[in-house]
Amino acid sequence: MNPIDDDTLQAYVDGELDASTAARVDAALAQDDALARRVRQAREVRAQLRAAFDPVLEEPVPDRLSAMLQPP
């Protein structure tokens, strides 16, 4: 039985875990090849998403949308 749930695994991939929980995941990964494979796959998906969408963060906000945030 895998003691690491999906939410914790995703938080691990995203670098959002505290040190003790990350260490627990590291220990589980060392023991469980299937879990390690899931982490590799999740990291690959994360990298693909970043490559696809990070450039959008650099685009300027269109004037029509910026105007909606201005007071009347």
mmCIF file as Biopython writes it, N, C-alpha, C and O atoms, coordinates in Angstrom:
data_model
#
loop_
_atom_site.group_PDB
_atom_site.id
_atom_site.type_symbol
_atom_site.label_atom_id
_atom_site.label_alt_id
_atom_site.label_comp_id
_atom_site.label_asym_id
_atom_site.label_entity_id
_atom_site.label_seq_id
_atom_site.pdbx_PDB_ins_code
_atom_site.Cartn_x
_atom_site.Cartn_y
_atom_site.Cartn_z
_atom_site.occupancy
_atom_site.B_iso_or_equiv
_atom_site.auth_seq_id
_atom_site.auth_asym_id
_atom_site.pdbx_PDB_model_num
ATOM 1   N N  . MET A ? 1  ? 0.841   -1.186 0.000   1.0 0.0 1  A 1 
ATOM 2   C CA . MET A ? 1  ? 0.000   0.000  0.000   1.0 0.0 1  A 1 
ATOM 3   C C  . MET A ? 1  ? 0.885   1.247  0.000   1.0 0.0 1  A 1 
ATOM 4   O O  . MET A ? 1  ? 1.874   1.319  0.729   1.0 0.0 1  A 1 
ATOM 5   N N  . ASN A ? 2  ? 0.521   2.209  -0.812  1.0 0.0 2  A 1 
ATOM 6   C CA . ASN A ? 2  ? 1.289   3.439  -0.935  1.0 0.0 2  A 1 
ATOM 7   C C  . ASN A ? 2  ? 0.791   4.467  0.082   1.0 0.0 2  A 1 
ATOM 8   O O  . ASN A ? 2  ? -0.383  4.838  0.064   1.0 0.0 2  A 1 
ATOM 9   N N  . PRO A ? 3  ? 1.681   4.929  0.970   1.0 0.0 3  A 1 
ATOM 10  C CA . PRO A ? 3  ? 1.258   5.899  1.985   1.0 0.0 3  A 1 
ATOM 11  C C  . PRO A ? 3  ? 1.171   7.337  1.468   1.0 0.0 3  A 1 
ATOM 12  O O  . PRO A ? 3  ? 0.788   8.234  2.218   1.0 0.0 3  A 1 
ATOM 13  N N  . ILE A ? 4  ? 1.517   7.567  0.208   1.0 0.0 4  A 1 
ATOM 14  C CA . ILE A ? 4  ? 1.527   8.911  -0.343  1.0 0.0 4  A 1 
ATOM 15  C C  . ILE A ? 4  ? 0.287   9.114  -1.219  1.0 0.0 4  A 1 
ATOM 16  O O  . ILE A ? 4  ? 0.129   8.443  -2.239  1.0 0.0 4  A 1 
ATOM 17  N N  . ASP A ? 5  ? -0.590  10.037 -0.821  1.0 0.0 5  A 1 
ATOM 18  C CA . ASP A ? 5  ? -1.801  10.273 -1.616  1.0 0.0 5  A 1 
ATOM 19  C C  . ASP A ? 5  ? -1.484  11.177 -2.805  1.0 0.0 5  A 1 
ATOM 20  O O  . ASP A ? 5  ? -0.415  11.785 -2.872  1.0 0.0 5  A 1 
ATOM 21  N N  . ASP A ? 6  ? -2.420  11.256 -3.733  1.0 0.0 6  A 1 
ATOM 22  C CA . ASP A ? 6  ? -2.217  12.013 -4.969  1.0 0.0 6  A 1 
ATOM 23  C C  . ASP A ? 6  ? -1.950  13.498 -4.722  1.0 0.0 6  A 1 
ATOM 24  O O  . ASP A ? 6  ? -1.095  14.089 -5.382  1.0 0.0 6  A 1 
ATOM 25  N N  . ASP A ? 7  ? -2.662  14.097 -3.789  1.0 0.0 7  A 1 
ATOM 26  C CA . ASP A ? 7  ? -2.476  15.522 -3.497  1.0 0.0 7  A 1 
ATOM 27  C C  . ASP A ? 7  ? -1.069  15.793 -2.968  1.0 0.0 7  A 1 
ATOM 28  O O  . ASP A ? 7  ? -0.428  16.770 -3.355  1.0 0.0 7  A 1 
ATOM 29  N N  . THR A ? 8  ? -0.598  14.919 -2.082  1.0 0.0 8  A 1 
ATOM 30  C CA . THR A ? 8  ? 0.745   15.077 -1.535  1.0 0.0 8  A 1 
ATOM 31  C C  . THR A ? 8  ? 1.785   14.877 -2.620  1.0 0.0 8  A 1 
ATOM 32  O O  . THR A ? 8  ? 2.786   15.592 -2.667  1.0 0.0 8  A 1 
ATOM 33  N N  . LEU A ? 9  ? 1.554   13.913 -3.488  1.0 0.0 9  A 1 
ATOM 34  C CA . LEU A ? 9  ? 2.489   13.654 -4.579  1.0 0.0 9  A 1 
ATOM 35  C C  . LEU A ? 9  ? 2.572   14.857 -5.518  1.0 0.0 9  A 1 
ATOM 36  O O  . LEU A ? 9  ? 3.664   15.237 -5.943  1.0 0.0 9  A 1 
ATOM 37  N N  . GLN A ? 10 ? 1.436   15.453 -5.842  1.0 0.0 10 A 1 
ATOM 38  C CA . GLN A ? 10 ? 1.449   16.626 -6.720  1.0 0.0 10 A 1 
ATOM 39  C C  . GLN A ? 10 ? 2.116   17.809 -6.033  1.0 0.0 10 A 1 
ATOM 40  O O  . GLN A ? 10 ? 2.864   18.553 -6.667  1.0 0.0 10 A 1 
ATOM 41  N N  . ALA A ? 11 ? 1.856   17.987 -4.758  1.0 0.0 11 A 1 
ATOM 42  C CA . ALA A ? 11 ? 2.516   19.065 -4.014  1.0 0.0 11 A 1 
ATOM 43  C C  . ALA A ? 11 ? 4.028   18.844 -3.996  1.0 0.0 11 A 1 
ATOM 44  O O  . ALA A ? 11 ? 4.792   19.808 -4.052  1.0 0.0 11 A 1 
ATOM 45  N N  . TYR A ? 12 ? 4.459   17.611 -3.919  1.0 0.0 12 A 1 
ATOM 46  C CA . TYR A ? 12 ? 5.888   17.283 -3.978  1.0 0.0 12 A 1 
ATOM 47  C C  . TYR A ? 12 ? 6.468   17.712 -5.323  1.0 0.0 12 A 1 
ATOM 48  O O  . TYR A ? 12 ? 7.508   18.368 -5.378  1.0 0.0 12 A 1 
ATOM 49  N N  . VAL A ? 13 ? 5.797   17.342 -6.389  1.0 0.0 13 A 1 
ATOM 50  C CA . VAL A ? 13 ? 6.246   17.696 -7.732  1.0 0.0 13 A 1 
ATOM 51  C C  . VAL A ? 13 ? 6.301   19.214 -7.894  1.0 0.0 13 A 1 
ATOM 52  O O  . VAL A ? 13 ? 7.198   19.738 -8.554  1.0 0.0 13 A 1 
ATOM 53  N N  . ASP A ? 14 ? 5.352   19.910 -7.298  1.0 0.0 14 A 1 
ATOM 54  C CA . ASP A ? 14 ? 5.280   21.365 -7.403  1.0 0.0 14 A 1 
ATOM 55  C C  . ASP A ? 14 ? 6.220   22.080 -6.427  1.0 0.0 14 A 1 
ATOM 56  O O  . ASP A ? 14 ? 6.323   23.306 -6.458  1.0 0.0 14 A 1 
ATOM 57  N N  . GLY A ? 15 ? 6.900   21.330 -5.570  1.0 0.0 15 A 1 
ATOM 58  C CA . GLY A ? 15 ? 7.818   21.930 -4.605  1.0 0.0 15 A 1 
ATOM 59  C C  . GLY A ? 15 ? 7.119   22.662 -3.485  1.0 0.0 15 A 1 
ATOM 60  O O  . GLY A ? 15 ? 7.645   23.644 -2.960  1.0 0.0 15 A 1 
ATOM 61  N N  . GLU A ? 16 ? 5.941   22.200 -3.112  1.0 0.0 16 A 1 
ATOM 62  C CA . GLU A ? 16 ? 5.125   22.900 -2.121  1.0 0.0 16 A 1 
ATOM 63  C C  . GLU A ? 16 ? 5.090   22.228 -0.747  1.0 0.0 16 A 1 
ATOM 64  O O  . GLU A ? 16 ? 4.337   22.659 0.126   1.0 0.0 16 A 1 
ATOM 65  N N  . LEU A ? 17 ? 5.882   21.193 -0.543  1.0 0.0 17 A 1 
ATOM 66  C CA . LEU A ? 17 ? 5.842   20.479 0.733   1.0 0.0 17 A 1 
ATOM 67  C C  . LEU A ? 17 ? 6.877   21.037 1.704   1.0 0.0 17 A 1 
ATOM 68  O O  . LEU A ? 17 ? 7.921   21.547 1.299   1.0 0.0 17 A 1 
ATOM 69  N N  . ASP A ? 18 ? 6.564   20.928 2.993   1.0 0.0 18 A 1 
ATOM 70  C CA . ASP A ? 18 ? 7.557   21.264 4.000   1.0 0.0 18 A 1 
ATOM 71  C C  . ASP A ? 18 ? 8.644   20.189 3.983   1.0 0.0 18 A 1 
ATOM 72  O O  . ASP A ? 18 ? 8.468   19.122 3.395   1.0 0.0 18 A 1 
ATOM 73  N N  . ALA A ? 19 ? 9.753   20.481 4.626   1.0 0.0 19 A 1 
ATOM 74  C CA . ALA A ? 19 ? 10.926  19.602 4.553   1.0 0.0 19 A 1 
ATOM 75  C C  . ALA A ? 19 ? 10.648  18.194 5.069   1.0 0.0 19 A 1 
ATOM 76  O O  . ALA A ? 19 ? 11.117  17.220 4.479   1.0 0.0 19 A 1 
ATOM 77  N N  . SER A ? 20 ? 9.906   18.071 6.143   1.0 0.0 20 A 1 
ATOM 78  C CA . SER A ? 20 ? 9.680   16.732 6.709   1.0 0.0 20 A 1 
ATOM 79  C C  . SER A ? 20 ? 8.777   15.888 5.810   1.0 0.0 20 A 1 
ATOM 80  O O  . SER A ? 20 ? 9.005   14.689 5.650   1.0 0.0 20 A 1 
ATOM 81  N N  . THR A ? 21 ? 7.764   16.506 5.231   1.0 0.0 21 A 1 
ATOM 82  C CA . THR A ? 21 ? 6.881   15.755 4.333   1.0 0.0 21 A 1 
ATOM 83  C C  . THR A ? 21 ? 7.619   15.406 3.044   1.0 0.0 21 A 1 
ATOM 84  O O  . THR A ? 21 ? 7.460   14.303 2.520   1.0 0.0 21 A 1 
ATOM 85  N N  . ALA A ? 22 ? 8.420   16.328 2.532   1.0 0.0 22 A 1 
ATOM 86  C CA . ALA A ? 22 ? 9.218   16.036 1.332   1.0 0.0 22 A 1 
ATOM 87  C C  . ALA A ? 22 ? 10.175  14.885 1.602   1.0 0.0 22 A 1 
ATOM 88  O O  . ALA A ? 22 ? 10.382  14.040 0.731   1.0 0.0 22 A 1 
ATOM 89  N N  . ALA A ? 23 ? 10.761  14.837 2.791   1.0 0.0 23 A 1 
ATOM 90  C CA . ALA A ? 23 ? 11.663  13.740 3.148   1.0 0.0 23 A 1 
ATOM 91  C C  . ALA A ? 23 ? 10.904  12.415 3.195   1.0 0.0 23 A 1 
ATOM 92  O O  . ALA A ? 23 ? 11.434  11.377 2.800   1.0 0.0 23 A 1 
ATOM 93  N N  . ARG A ? 24 ? 9.673   12.454 3.675   1.0 0.0 24 A 1 
ATOM 94  C CA . ARG A ? 24 ? 8.851   11.236 3.709   1.0 0.0 24 A 1 
ATOM 95  C C  . ARG A ? 24 ? 8.563   10.748 2.297   1.0 0.0 24 A 1 
ATOM 96  O O  . ARG A ? 24 ? 8.595   9.546  2.032   1.0 0.0 24 A 1 
ATOM 97  N N  . VAL A ? 25 ? 8.279   11.684 1.386   1.0 0.0 25 A 1 
ATOM 98  C CA . VAL A ? 25 ? 8.036   11.314 -0.011  1.0 0.0 25 A 1 
ATOM 99  C C  . VAL A ? 25 ? 9.319   10.777 -0.635  1.0 0.0 25 A 1 
ATOM 100 O O  . VAL A ? 25 ? 9.287   9.777  -1.352  1.0 0.0 25 A 1 
ATOM 101 N N  . ASP A ? 26 ? 10.443  11.430 -0.370  1.0 0.0 26 A 1 
ATOM 102 C CA . ASP A ? 26 ? 11.722  10.945 -0.886  1.0 0.0 26 A 1 
ATOM 103 C C  . ASP A ? 26 ? 11.978  9.500  -0.462  1.0 0.0 26 A 1 
ATOM 104 O O  . ASP A ? 26 ? 12.418  8.678  -1.266  1.0 0.0 26 A 1 
ATOM 105 N N  . ALA A ? 27 ? 11.703  9.201  0.794   1.0 0.0 27 A 1 
ATOM 106 C CA . ALA A ? 27 ? 11.903  7.845  1.298   1.0 0.0 27 A 1 
ATOM 107 C C  . ALA A ? 27 ? 10.978  6.860  0.586   1.0 0.0 27 A 1 
ATOM 108 O O  . ALA A ? 27 ? 11.390  5.751  0.244   1.0 0.0 27 A 1 
ATOM 109 N N  . ALA A ? 28 ? 9.742   7.262  0.365   1.0 0.0 28 A 1 
ATOM 110 C CA . ALA A ? 28 ? 8.788   6.391  -0.333  1.0 0.0 28 A 1 
ATOM 111 C C  . ALA A ? 28 ? 9.221   6.168  -1.781  1.0 0.0 28 A 1 
ATOM 112 O O  . ALA A ? 28 ? 9.086   5.064  -2.309  1.0 0.0 28 A 1 
ATOM 113 N N  . LEU A ? 29 ? 9.742   7.218  -2.424  1.0 0.0 29 A 1 
ATOM 114 C CA . LEU A ? 29 ? 10.195  7.094  -3.814  1.0 0.0 29 A 1 
ATOM 115 C C  . LEU A ? 29 ? 11.366  6.123  -3.928  1.0 0.0 29 A 1 
ATOM 116 O O  . LEU A ? 29 ? 11.476  5.392  -4.913  1.0 0.0 29 A 1 
ATOM 117 N N  . ALA A ? 30 ? 12.230  6.115  -2.933  1.0 0.0 30 A 1 
ATOM 118 C CA . ALA A ? 30 ? 13.376  5.209  -2.945  1.0 0.0 30 A 1 
ATOM 119 C C  . ALA A ? 30 ? 12.942  3.749  -2.849  1.0 0.0 30 A 1 
ATOM 120 O O  . ALA A ? 30 ? 13.663  2.851  -3.283  1.0 0.0 30 A 1 
ATOM 121 N N  . GLN A ? 31 ? 11.776  3.521  -2.287  1.0 0.0 31 A 1 
ATOM 122 C CA . GLN A ? 31 ? 11.273  2.158  -2.071  1.0 0.0 31 A 1 
ATOM 123 C C  . GLN A ? 31 ? 10.290  1.690  -3.133  1.0 0.0 31 A 1 
ATOM 124 O O  . GLN A ? 31 ? 10.070  0.488  -3.282  1.0 0.0 31 A 1 
ATOM 125 N N  . ASP A ? 32 ? 9.695   2.622  -3.873  1.0 0.0 32 A 1 
ATOM 126 C CA . ASP A ? 32 ? 8.568   2.292  -4.753  1.0 0.0 32 A 1 
ATOM 127 C C  . ASP A ? 32 ? 8.824   2.796  -6.176  1.0 0.0 32 A 1 
ATOM 128 O O  . ASP A ? 32 ? 8.701   3.989  -6.451  1.0 0.0 32 A 1 
ATOM 129 N N  . ASP A ? 33 ? 9.179   1.881  -7.070  1.0 0.0 33 A 1 
ATOM 130 C CA . ASP A ? 33 ? 9.477   2.262  -8.459  1.0 0.0 33 A 1 
ATOM 131 C C  . ASP A ? 33 ? 8.264   2.842  -9.171  1.0 0.0 33 A 1 
ATOM 132 O O  . ASP A ? 33 ? 8.402   3.773  -9.965  1.0 0.0 33 A 1 
ATOM 133 N N  . ALA A ? 34 ? 7.094   2.313  -8.901  1.0 0.0 34 A 1 
ATOM 134 C CA . ALA A ? 34 ? 5.881   2.822  -9.552  1.0 0.0 34 A 1 
ATOM 135 C C  . ALA A ? 34 ? 5.605   4.262  -9.122  1.0 0.0 34 A 1 
ATOM 136 O O  . ALA A ? 34 ? 5.201   5.091  -9.937  1.0 0.0 34 A 1 
ATOM 137 N N  . LEU A ? 35 ? 5.819   4.546  -7.872  1.0 0.0 35 A 1 
ATOM 138 C CA . LEU A ? 35 ? 5.626   5.900  -7.359  1.0 0.0 35 A 1 
ATOM 139 C C  . LEU A ? 35 ? 6.655   6.851  -7.982  1.0 0.0 35 A 1 
ATOM 140 O O  . LEU A ? 35 ? 6.319   7.974  -8.358  1.0 0.0 35 A 1 
ATOM 141 N N  . ALA A ? 36 ? 7.879   6.406  -8.086  1.0 0.0 36 A 1 
ATOM 142 C CA . ALA A ? 36 ? 8.920   7.218  -8.712  1.0 0.0 36 A 1 
ATOM 143 C C  . ALA A ? 36 ? 8.589   7.487  -10.180 1.0 0.0 36 A 1 
ATOM 144 O O  . ALA A ? 36 ? 8.837   8.582  -10.685 1.0 0.0 36 A 1 
ATOM 145 N N  . ARG A ? 37 ? 8.036   6.501  -10.853 1.0 0.0 37 A 1 
ATOM 146 C CA . ARG A ? 37 ? 7.630   6.683  -12.253 1.0 0.0 37 A 1 
ATOM 147 C C  . ARG A ? 37 ? 6.520   7.727  -12.351 1.0 0.0 37 A 1 
ATOM 148 O O  . ARG A ? 37 ? 6.525   8.553  -13.263 1.0 0.0 37 A 1 
ATOM 149 N N  . ARG A ? 38 ? 5.571   7.695  -11.419 1.0 0.0 38 A 1 
ATOM 150 C CA . ARG A ? 38 ? 4.498   8.692  -11.415 1.0 0.0 38 A 1 
ATOM 151 C C  . ARG A ? 38 ? 5.047   10.092 -11.215 1.0 0.0 38 A 1 
ATOM 152 O O  . ARG A ? 38 ? 4.559   11.041 -11.829 1.0 0.0 38 A 1 
ATOM 153 N N  . VAL A ? 39 ? 6.057   10.234 -10.363 1.0 0.0 39 A 1 
ATOM 154 C CA . VAL A ? 39 ? 6.672   11.545 -10.142 1.0 0.0 39 A 1 
ATOM 155 C C  . VAL A ? 39 ? 7.371   12.011 -11.413 1.0 0.0 39 A 1 
ATOM 156 O O  . VAL A ? 39 ? 7.253   13.175 -11.793 1.0 0.0 39 A 1 
ATOM 157 N N  . ARG A ? 40 ? 8.094   11.113 -12.072 1.0 0.0 40 A 1 
ATOM 158 C CA . ARG A ? 40 ? 8.753   11.490 -13.331 1.0 0.0 40 A 1 
ATOM 159 C C  . ARG A ? 40 ? 7.731   11.943 -14.360 1.0 0.0 40 A 1 
ATOM 160 O O  . ARG A ? 40 ? 7.935   12.946 -15.045 1.0 0.0 40 A 1 
ATOM 161 N N  . GLN A ? 41 ? 6.637   11.209 -14.470 1.0 0.0 41 A 1 
ATOM 162 C CA . GLN A ? 41 ? 5.588   11.570 -15.423 1.0 0.0 41 A 1 
ATOM 163 C C  . GLN A ? 41 ? 4.965   12.924 -15.068 1.0 0.0 41 A 1 
ATOM 164 O O  . GLN A ? 41 ? 4.732   13.753 -15.948 1.0 0.0 41 A 1 
ATOM 165 N N  . ALA A ? 42 ? 4.702   13.140 -13.803 1.0 0.0 42 A 1 
ATOM 166 C CA . ALA A ? 42 ? 4.110   14.415 -13.370 1.0 0.0 42 A 1 
ATOM 167 C C  . ALA A ? 42 ? 5.067   15.564 -13.646 1.0 0.0 42 A 1 
ATOM 168 O O  . ALA A ? 42 ? 4.633   16.651 -14.026 1.0 0.0 42 A 1 
ATOM 169 N N  . ARG A ? 43 ? 6.358   15.340 -13.459 1.0 0.0 43 A 1 
ATOM 170 C CA . ARG A ? 43 ? 7.345   16.384 -13.752 1.0 0.0 43 A 1 
ATOM 171 C C  . ARG A ? 43 ? 7.410   16.668 -15.244 1.0 0.0 43 A 1 
ATOM 172 O O  . ARG A ? 43 ? 7.576   17.817 -15.652 1.0 0.0 43 A 1 
ATOM 173 N N  . GLU A ? 44 ? 7.282   15.631 -16.059 1.0 0.0 44 A 1 
ATOM 174 C CA . GLU A ? 44 ? 7.271   15.829 -17.512 1.0 0.0 44 A 1 
ATOM 175 C C  . GLU A ? 44 ? 6.055   16.656 -17.936 1.0 0.0 44 A 1 
ATOM 176 O O  . GLU A ? 44 ? 6.174   17.565 -18.758 1.0 0.0 44 A 1 
ATOM 177 N N  . VAL A ? 45 ? 4.894   16.341 -17.376 1.0 0.0 45 A 1 
ATOM 178 C CA . VAL A ? 45 ? 3.681   17.101 -17.694 1.0 0.0 45 A 1 
ATOM 179 C C  . VAL A ? 45 ? 3.835   18.546 -17.235 1.0 0.0 45 A 1 
ATOM 180 O O  . VAL A ? 45 ? 3.464   19.473 -17.956 1.0 0.0 45 A 1 
ATOM 181 N N  . ARG A ? 46 ? 4.374   18.736 -16.053 1.0 0.0 46 A 1 
ATOM 182 C CA . ARG A ? 46 ? 4.592   20.091 -15.534 1.0 0.0 46 A 1 
ATOM 183 C C  . ARG A ? 46 ? 5.503   20.875 -16.476 1.0 0.0 46 A 1 
ATOM 184 O O  . ARG A ? 46 ? 5.231   22.040 -16.769 1.0 0.0 46 A 1 
ATOM 185 N N  . ALA A ? 47 ? 6.575   20.253 -16.948 1.0 0.0 47 A 1 
ATOM 186 C CA . ALA A ? 47 ? 7.503   20.919 -17.854 1.0 0.0 47 A 1 
ATOM 187 C C  . ALA A ? 47 ? 6.818   21.265 -19.176 1.0 0.0 47 A 1 
ATOM 188 O O  . ALA A ? 47 ? 7.043   22.340 -19.732 1.0 0.0 47 A 1 
ATOM 189 N N  . GLN A ? 48 ? 5.993   20.367 -19.672 1.0 0.0 48 A 1 
ATOM 190 C CA . GLN A ? 48 ? 5.262   20.629 -20.916 1.0 0.0 48 A 1 
ATOM 191 C C  . GLN A ? 48 ? 4.296   21.795 -20.748 1.0 0.0 48 A 1 
ATOM 192 O O  . GLN A ? 48 ? 4.196   22.653 -21.625 1.0 0.0 48 A 1 
ATOM 193 N N  . LEU A ? 49 ? 3.591   21.827 -19.635 1.0 0.0 49 A 1 
ATOM 194 C CA . LEU A ? 49 ? 2.653   22.921 -19.378 1.0 0.0 49 A 1 
ATOM 195 C C  . LEU A ? 49 ? 3.375   24.253 -19.239 1.0 0.0 49 A 1 
ATOM 196 O O  . LEU A ? 49 ? 2.921   25.274 -19.757 1.0 0.0 49 A 1 
ATOM 197 N N  . ARG A ? 50 ? 4.494   24.235 -18.544 1.0 0.0 50 A 1 
ATOM 198 C CA . ARG A ? 50 ? 5.265   25.475 -18.391 1.0 0.0 50 A 1 
ATOM 199 C C  . ARG A ? 50 ? 5.751   25.962 -19.751 1.0 0.0 50 A 1 
ATOM 200 O O  . ARG A ? 50 ? 5.675   27.154 -20.048 1.0 0.0 50 A 1 
ATOM 201 N N  . ALA A ? 51 ? 6.247   25.050 -20.575 1.0 0.0 51 A 1 
ATOM 202 C CA . ALA A ? 51 ? 6.739   25.435 -21.903 1.0 0.0 51 A 1 
ATOM 203 C C  . ALA A ? 51 ? 5.614   26.020 -22.752 1.0 0.0 51 A 1 
ATOM 204 O O  . ALA A ? 51 ? 5.833   26.944 -23.535 1.0 0.0 51 A 1 
ATOM 205 N N  . ALA A ? 52 ? 4.419   25.479 -22.592 1.0 0.0 52 A 1 
ATOM 206 C CA . ALA A ? 52 ? 3.289   25.939 -23.398 1.0 0.0 52 A 1 
ATOM 207 C C  . ALA A ? 52 ? 2.706   27.261 -22.902 1.0 0.0 52 A 1 
ATOM 208 O O  . ALA A ? 52 ? 2.299   28.100 -23.705 1.0 0.0 52 A 1 
ATOM 209 N N  . PHE A ? 53 ? 2.665   27.449 -21.588 1.0 0.0 53 A 1 
ATOM 210 C CA . PHE A ? 53 ? 1.925   28.581 -21.051 1.0 0.0 53 A 1 
ATOM 211 C C  . PHE A ? 53 ? 2.765   29.680 -20.417 1.0 0.0 53 A 1 
ATOM 212 O O  . PHE A ? 53 ? 2.259   30.789 -20.250 1.0 0.0 53 A 1 
ATOM 213 N N  . ASP A ? 54 ? 4.000   29.436 -20.062 1.0 0.0 54 A 1 
ATOM 214 C CA . ASP A ? 54 ? 4.815   30.493 -19.467 1.0 0.0 54 A 1 
ATOM 215 C C  . ASP A ? 54 ? 4.966   31.707 -20.379 1.0 0.0 54 A 1 
ATOM 216 O O  . ASP A ? 54 ? 4.948   32.836 -19.889 1.0 0.0 54 A 1 
ATOM 217 N N  . PRO A ? 55 ? 5.114   31.512 -21.691 1.0 0.0 55 A 1 
ATOM 218 C CA . PRO A ? 55 ? 5.231   32.700 -22.542 1.0 0.0 55 A 1 
ATOM 219 C C  . PRO A ? 55 ? 4.020   33.634 -22.451 1.0 0.0 55 A 1 
ATOM 220 O O  . PRO A ? 55 ? 4.154   34.839 -22.663 1.0 0.0 55 A 1 
ATOM 221 N N  . VAL A ? 56 ? 2.862   33.099 -22.144 1.0 0.0 56 A 1 
ATOM 222 C CA . VAL A ? 56 ? 1.655   33.921 -22.035 1.0 0.0 56 A 1 
ATOM 223 C C  . VAL A ? 56 ? 1.786   34.907 -20.876 1.0 0.0 56 A 1 
ATOM 224 O O  . VAL A ? 56 ? 1.219   35.999 -20.919 1.0 0.0 56 A 1 
ATOM 225 N N  . LEU A ? 57 ? 2.518   34.529 -19.861 1.0 0.0 57 A 1 
ATOM 226 C CA . LEU A ? 57 ? 2.699   35.414 -18.713 1.0 0.0 57 A 1 
ATOM 227 C C  . LEU A ? 57 ? 3.442   36.692 -19.091 1.0 0.0 57 A 1 
ATOM 228 O O  . LEU A ? 57 ? 3.309   37.710 -18.412 1.0 0.0 57 A 1 
ATOM 229 N N  . GLU A ? 58 ? 4.212   36.644 -20.157 1.0 0.0 58 A 1 
ATOM 230 C CA . GLU A ? 58 ? 4.980   37.800 -20.592 1.0 0.0 58 A 1 
ATOM 231 C C  . GLU A ? 58 ? 4.193   38.709 -21.539 1.0 0.0 58 A 1 
ATOM 232 O O  . GLU A ? 58 ? 4.632   39.818 -21.843 1.0 0.0 58 A 1 
ATOM 233 N N  . GLU A ? 59 ? 3.047   38.246 -22.000 1.0 0.0 59 A 1 
ATOM 234 C CA . GLU A ? 59 ? 2.248   39.049 -22.927 1.0 0.0 59 A 1 
ATOM 235 C C  . GLU A ? 59 ? 1.590   40.212 -22.183 1.0 0.0 59 A 1 
ATOM 236 O O  . GLU A ? 59 ? 1.183   40.052 -21.032 1.0 0.0 59 A 1 
ATOM 237 N N  . PRO A ? 60 ? 1.483   41.363 -22.815 1.0 0.0 60 A 1 
ATOM 238 C CA . PRO A ? 60 ? 0.789   42.477 -22.167 1.0 0.0 60 A 1 
ATOM 239 C C  . PRO A ? 60 ? -0.710  42.191 -22.065 1.0 0.0 60 A 1 
ATOM 240 O O  . PRO A ? 60 ? -1.286  41.509 -22.912 1.0 0.0 60 A 1 
ATOM 241 N N  . VAL A ? 61 ? -1.321  42.721 -21.021 1.0 0.0 61 A 1 
ATOM 242 C CA . VAL A ? 61 ? -2.762  42.583 -20.857 1.0 0.0 61 A 1 
ATOM 243 C C  . VAL A ? 61 ? -3.432  43.470 -21.900 1.0 0.0 61 A 1 
ATOM 244 O O  . VAL A ? 61 ? -3.083  44.644 -22.020 1.0 0.0 61 A 1 
ATOM 245 N N  . PRO A ? 62 ? -4.382  42.935 -22.652 1.0 0.0 62 A 1 
ATOM 246 C CA . PRO A ? 62 ? -5.060  43.753 -23.664 1.0 0.0 62 A 1 
ATOM 247 C C  . PRO A ? 62 ? -5.747  44.964 -23.017 1.0 0.0 62 A 1 
ATOM 248 O O  . PRO A ? 62 ? -6.256  44.889 -21.899 1.0 0.0 62 A 1 
ATOM 249 N N  . ASP A ? 63 ? -5.742  46.077 -23.755 1.0 0.0 63 A 1 
ATOM 250 C CA . ASP A ? 63 ? -6.328  47.318 -23.244 1.0 0.0 63 A 1 
ATOM 251 C C  . ASP A ? 63 ? -7.778  47.138 -22.811 1.0 0.0 63 A 1 
ATOM 252 O O  . ASP A ? 63 ? -8.190  47.687 -21.789 1.0 0.0 63 A 1 
ATOM 253 N N  . ARG A ? 64 ? -8.554  46.379 -23.574 1.0 0.0 64 A 1 
ATOM 254 C CA . ARG A ? 64 ? -9.973  46.203 -23.235 1.0 0.0 64 A 1 
ATOM 255 C C  . ARG A ? 64 ? -10.137 45.510 -21.891 1.0 0.0 64 A 1 
ATOM 256 O O  . ARG A ? 64 ? -11.104 45.775 -21.177 1.0 0.0 64 A 1 
ATOM 257 N N  . LEU A ? 65 ? -9.210  44.625 -21.535 1.0 0.0 65 A 1 
ATOM 258 C CA . LEU A ? 65 ? -9.301  43.977 -20.232 1.0 0.0 65 A 1 
ATOM 259 C C  . LEU A ? 65 ? -8.780  44.878 -19.121 1.0 0.0 65 A 1 
ATOM 260 O O  . LEU A ? 65 ? -9.344  44.916 -18.027 1.0 0.0 65 A 1 
ATOM 261 N N  . SER A ? 66 ? -7.716  45.594 -19.401 1.0 0.0 66 A 1 
ATOM 262 C CA . SER A ? 66 ? -7.197  46.541 -18.410 1.0 0.0 66 A 1 
ATOM 263 C C  . SER A ? 66 ? -8.238  47.596 -18.080 1.0 0.0 66 A 1 
ATOM 264 O O  . SER A ? 66 ? -8.374  48.005 -16.927 1.0 0.0 66 A 1 
ATOM 265 N N  . ALA A ? 67 ? -8.968  48.033 -19.087 1.0 0.0 67 A 1 
ATOM 266 C CA . ALA A ? 67 ? -10.000 49.059 -18.887 1.0 0.0 67 A 1 
ATOM 267 C C  . ALA A ? 67 ? -11.079 48.587 -17.932 1.0 0.0 67 A 1 
ATOM 268 O O  . ALA A ? 67 ? -11.660 49.395 -17.207 1.0 0.0 67 A 1 
ATOM 269 N N  . MET A ? 68 ? -11.352 47.304 -17.920 1.0 0.0 68 A 1 
ATOM 270 C CA . MET A ? 68 ? -12.391 46.769 -17.032 1.0 0.0 68 A 1 
ATOM 271 C C  . MET A ? 68 ? -11.992 46.884 -15.567 1.0 0.0 68 A 1 
ATOM 272 O O  . MET A ? 68 ? -12.850 46.861 -14.684 1.0 0.0 68 A 1 
ATOM 273 N N  . LEU A ? 69 ? -10.709 47.006 -15.308 1.0 0.0 69 A 1 
ATOM 274 C CA . LEU A ? 69 ? -10.219 47.088 -13.925 1.0 0.0 69 A 1 
ATOM 275 C C  . LEU A ? 69 ? -10.129 48.521 -13.424 1.0 0.0 69 A 1 
ATOM 276 O O  . LEU A ? 69 ? -9.881  48.751 -12.240 1.0 0.0 69 A 1 
ATOM 277 N N  . GLN A ? 70 ? -10.324 49.466 -14.300 1.0 0.0 70 A 1 
ATOM 278 C CA . GLN A ? 70 ? -10.239 50.872 -13.910 1.0 0.0 70 A 1 
ATOM 279 C C  . GLN A ? 70 ? -11.572 51.336 -13.329 1.0 0.0 70 A 1 
ATOM 280 O O  . GLN A ? 70 ? -12.635 50.886 -13.756 1.0 0.0 70 A 1 
ATOM 281 N N  . PRO A ? 71 ? -11.505 52.241 -12.350 1.0 0.0 71 A 1 
ATOM 282 C CA . PRO A ? 71 ? -12.767 52.768 -11.797 1.0 0.0 71 A 1 
ATOM 283 C C  . PRO A ? 71 ? -13.508 53.580 -12.864 1.0 0.0 71 A 1 
ATOM 284 O O  . PRO A ? 71 ? -12.887 54.182 -13.740 1.0 0.0 71 A 1 
ATOM 285 N N  . PRO A ? 72 ? -14.822 53.591 -12.781 1.0 0.0 72 A 1 
ATOM 286 C CA . PRO A ? 72 ? -15.616 54.325 -13.799 1.0 0.0 72 A 1 
ATOM 287 C C  . PRO A ? 72 ? -15.378 55.822 -13.733 1.0 0.0 72 A 1 
ATOM 288 O O  . PRO A ? 72 ? -15.963 56.575 -14.512 1.0 0.0 72 A 1 
#
